[in-house]
Amino acid sequence: MSSLIKSAIYKFLSFLKPGGIVVLMYHSVADNDEFFTVKPEEFERQMRFLKKNNFEVTGLEELINLDFESAKNKVILTFDDGYEDNFLNVFPILKKYNFPATIFISTDLIGKEIIARKGTKMKILSESQIQEMTKSDIIKFGSHSHRHLKLSKLSEAEIERELKTSKEILEKITGQKIISLAYPYGNYDERVKNIATKFFEISATILKGQVKNKNQLLELPRNSIDSKVSFGHFKYIVKIGRI
C-alpha cells in the first residue's frame, strides 16, 4: 500500500472511529538500522506532538480501573525487550515530558547482549538501570517471559515456569508487584492466555487497534511504532491505531 493511499485511509478513519485508547509498542530508540528501531530525534518529535496536542499519556496499569466510557485522547507507551537504549535515550525524554511507560523485559537476558537481525549488537538493561528507572515512578516493568520463547510451543508446565520465574525475578529487582505481560513475538494461544491469568492482570499482544473495554485486557492490542512509521502516519496512529 502506497504512503499516499495509507494517509488517505488514516484520515478517513480518524473521522469515523469513535475515541478509544491507543497503546503504542516501541522496541529500540537508537541510531541503528534495525527495522524495529526509532531514531532518538524522531522519538522526541513524537513525544513533543503528544504533549502539544493535549494527549493524555497514561500508565498501562491505569487500564484496570479506567472508565472507558469517558476515555478520550489517551495514549499508553510500552517498550518490548528492555534494550539499554531505553535507559540512555528514552528515559531522559520521558522525564522531560513527564510521560509514564511500561517496559517488558525477558529476565534471563537482563544485563546481557544480543545480536539483532542486521547484526547490530544490542545490550539489555542491567539490574541497576532497572532499579534506577523504577525509582523515578515514571517507568513500570512487565514480564516478557523468562527466556523470550514462543510460549505456544511449550508444555503447560514450561509456560507456567517461564511466567512465574520472570514475575518473581522482576518483583525482586524492582520491589514492586508485576501485573503485566507482553507475549514474546506476540505468540500465544488459549492455553497460554489461561495460564497468564494466574500471574498477570494485563497481557499485551501485537494485535492492532484501540482499547475500548476491559474485556481486552487479556489480549491487549498494541500498535507498533518502528522505522517505517512516518511522522504523518504517527499522528493518525495515536488517534485510531495502525491499519
C-alpha positions in Angstrom: 0.0 0.0 0.0 1.5 3.4 -1.0 2.1 6.1 1.6 -0.5 8.4 -0.1 -3.2 5.8 -0.1 -2.5 4.8 3.5 -2.6 8.5 4.6 -6.0 8.9 2.9 -7.3 5.9 4.7 -6.0 7.1 8.0 -7.5 10.5 7.5 -10.9 9.0 6.6 -11.0 6.5 9.5 -9.9 9.2 12.0 -13.2 10.9 11.4 -15.3 7.7 11.6 -13.9 5.8 14.6 -15.1 6.8 18.0 -12.4 7.5 20.6 -10.7 4.7 22.4 -7.3 4.2 24.0 -4.3 3.6 21.8 -1.4 1.6 23.2 1.9 2.1 21.3 4.6 -0.5 21.1 8.2 0.5 20.7 11.4 -1.5 20.9 14.7 0.2 20.4 15.2 4.0 20.2 18.8 4.5 18.9 20.9 5.2 15.9 20.9 1.8 14.2 19.4 0.4 11.0 17.2 -2.3 12.7 13.6 -2.3 11.4 12.2 -2.1 15.0 14.3 1.0 15.9 13.1 4.6 16.0 15.7 7.3 15.9 16.0 9.4 19.1 15.2 12.7 17.4 12.1 11.1 15.8 11.0 9.7 19.2 11.3 13.1 20.8 9.4 14.6 17.9 6.6 12.1 18.6 6.5 12.8 22.3 6.5 16.6 21.7 3.5 16.1 19.4 1.6 14.2 22.1 2.4 17.0 24.6 1.5 19.9 22.3 -1.8 18.3 21.2 -3.0 17.5 24.7 -2.9 13.8 24.5 -3.1 12.2 27.9 -0.2 9.8 28.2 -1.3 7.4 31.0 0.2 4.4 32.6 -0.7 0.9 31.4 -1.8 -0.2 34.9 -4.5 2.5 34.9 -6.5 0.5 32.4 -7.6 -1.8 35.2 -9.7 0.8 36.9 -10.4 3.1 34.0 -13.8 4.4 33.0 -13.7 3.5 29.3 -16.9 5.5 28.5 -15.2 8.8 29.2 -11.7 8.0 28.0 -10.6 10.3 25.2 -7.2 11.2 23.7 -5.4 8.6 25.9 -2.2 7.1 24.8 -0.1 4.4 26.6 3.6 3.9 25.9 5.1 0.4 26.0 8.6 -0.9 25.1 9.4 -4.5 24.4 12.7 -6.3 25.1 14.3 -3.8 27.5 17.2 -2.6 25.4 19.8 -0.4 27.2 18.9 2.4 24.8 15.6 2.7 26.7 17.6 3.9 29.6 20.1 6.0 27.6 17.7 7.6 25.1 14.1 7.0 26.1 14.2 7.6 29.8 15.5 11.2 29.6 12.8 12.2 27.1 10.1 10.6 29.2 11.3 12.5 32.2 11.4 15.7 30.2 7.7 15.3 29.3 6.7 13.5 32.5 5.3 10.6 30.5 4.9 7.2 32.1 5.7 4.0 30.3 6.0 0.2 30.7 9.0 -1.8 29.6 8.5 -5.5 29.1 11.8 -7.4 29.6 12.8 -11.1 29.5 14.5 -11.7 32.8 17.1 -14.3 31.5 18.5 -11.6 29.2 19.0 -8.9 31.9 22.5 -7.4 31.6 23.4 -9.4 28.5 24.0 -8.5 24.9 22.1 -9.8 21.8 22.7 -9.7 18.1 19.8 -8.3 16.1 18.8 -9.4 12.6 21.0 -6.9 10.8 24.0 -7.7 13.0 23.6 -4.8 15.5 25.0 -5.6 19.0 22.3 -4.5 21.5 22.7 -4.5 25.2 19.8 -5.3 27.5 19.1 -3.3 30.7 21.1 -4.1 33.8 19.6 -4.7 37.2 20.9 -1.3 38.4 19.4 0.5 35.4 16.0 -1.2 36.0 16.2 -0.1 39.6 17.0 3.5 38.8 14.2 3.7 36.3 11.7 2.1 38.7 12.7 4.7 41.4 11.6 7.5 39.1 8.0 6.5 39.3 7.7 7.1 35.6 8.7 3.6 34.5 7.0 0.4 35.3 8.3 -3.0 34.3 6.3 -6.0 33.0 7.2 -9.6 32.1 8.3 -10.6 28.6 8.7 -14.2 29.9 12.0 -15.5 31.2 13.8 -16.7 28.1 11.8 -14.9 25.3 10.5 -18.1 23.7 7.3 -18.7 21.7 5.1 -19.7 24.6 2.5 -21.6 22.5 5.3 -24.1 21.5 5.9 -25.1 25.2 4.2 -27.5 27.5 1.8 -26.1 30.1 4.4 -26.7 32.9 7.1 -24.9 30.9 4.7 -21.9 30.2 3.9 -21.6 33.8 7.6 -21.8 34.8 8.5 -19.1 32.2 5.9 -16.7 33.5 6.3 -17.5 37.2 10.1 -17.2 37.1 10.0 -13.8 35.2 7.5 -12.4 37.6 9.4 -13.4 40.7 12.8 -12.1 39.4 11.3 -8.7 38.3 9.5 -8.3 41.7 12.7 -8.9 43.5 14.7 -6.4 41.3 12.0 -3.7 41.4 10.4 -4.2 44.7 7.1 -3.8 43.0 4.2 -6.1 42.1 4.4 -7.1 38.4 1.0 -7.3 36.9 1.6 -7.2 33.2 2.9 -9.5 30.5 3.8 -9.0 26.8 3.8 -12.2 24.8 7.2 -12.7 23.2 6.8 -12.4 19.4 3.1 -11.8 20.0 2.8 -15.6 20.2 0.1 -17.1 22.3 -2.9 -19.4 22.3 -5.8 -20.2 24.6 -3.6 -22.3 26.9 -1.0 -19.5 27.2 -3.7 -16.9 27.8 -5.3 -19.0 30.5 -2.0 -19.7 32.3 -1.1 -16.0 32.1 -4.2 -15.1 34.1 -2.8 -16.9 37.1 0.1 -14.4 37.3 -1.0 -11.2 35.4 -3.9 -8.8 35.1 -2.9 -7.5 31.7 -1.5 -9.5 28.8 -0.3 -7.5 25.8 -0.3 -8.7 22.2 0.8 -7.3 18.8 -2.8 -7.0 17.5 -3.6 -3.6 16.1 -6.3 -1.2 17.1 -7.8 0.6 20.1 -8.7 -0.5 23.6 -12.3 0.1 24.2 -13.3 -2.1 27.2 -11.8 -4.2 30.0 -12.5 -7.4 28.1 -9.5 -6.6 26.0 -7.0 -6.5 28.9 -6.0 -10.2 28.5 -5.5 -9.7 24.7 -4.4 -6.1 24.7 -4.0 -4.6 21.2 -0.8 -2.6 20.7 0.3 -0.5 17.7 3.9 -0.9 16.6 6.0 2.3 16.1 9.0 1.4 14.1 11.4 2.8 11.5 8.8 2.6 8.7 6.2 4.7 10.5 6.4 8.3 9.1 5.6 11.2 11.4 2.4 11.9 9.3 1.2 8.3 9.9 2.2 8.6 13.6 -0.3 11.5 14.1 -3.1 9.3 12.9 -2.0 6.1 14.7 -2.2 7.8 18.1 -5.9 8.5 17.3 -7.1 5.3 15.8 -4.3 2.7 15.9 -2.5 1.2 12.9 -4.2 -0.1 9.8 
